[in-house]
């Protein structure tokens, strides 16, 4: 597996996706972007997957795009970046639309598209050694990976402007304070905390979680009345499904619900 740009594994309903180019800081080249698309399609379509965990190998989470590849492309850099960003975006879109939650474990520094992948998570746990940089303007480029859409929604427009335009480094403590990450974890506890979080989510009412993800995504573009109607339709549909029946029965019986056995 050492030569695979992305390691993909499924165990007990949890899909683990690991960026695996540690010698280059897990920088995203076309092979990695394509492997992320393959993994994202599997996560979107395999109904046995109940939670997805994304992390990296080595010291960095992800250094962003493979700048060496940009240089090698020379006069064809525009076409190269179009293909690379377009491929990565297919993965990001599928992670956003898949019917289960995404947990991101930021095991070290994240820059450029690495920051974008961080922002894509529903739950983001970061090692205290992590830090975050938009990075694009340092090499004369503009954001990709959804950063210009995701970052303002998480930290507000004014703060997003500063982060992207000044290219300053965001330390882990500030990233937690402004909402880039959910929670900081000691470096040596990150894998364990991530596994515990994923297991808890995988045991939850995953259909309901997937619908909640979609409601939250639409909330920034819908008006209030449209969002209220979407919520009414969603809760009615959920209430007619097996997860709700199991959850209500468990509540009344004063026992823990078995959402895995309820079916999807």
Helices and strands as residue ranges (DSSP letters): E 6-11, E 14-19, G 22-24, H 30-45, E 51-56, H 67-73, G 74-76, H 77-97, E 101-106, E 110-111, H 113-119, E 123-127, E 131-133, G 136-139, H 147-155, H 157-166, E 170-171, H 172-178, E 183-185, G 187-189, H 190-202, H 206-218, H 224-239, H 242-253, H 259-262
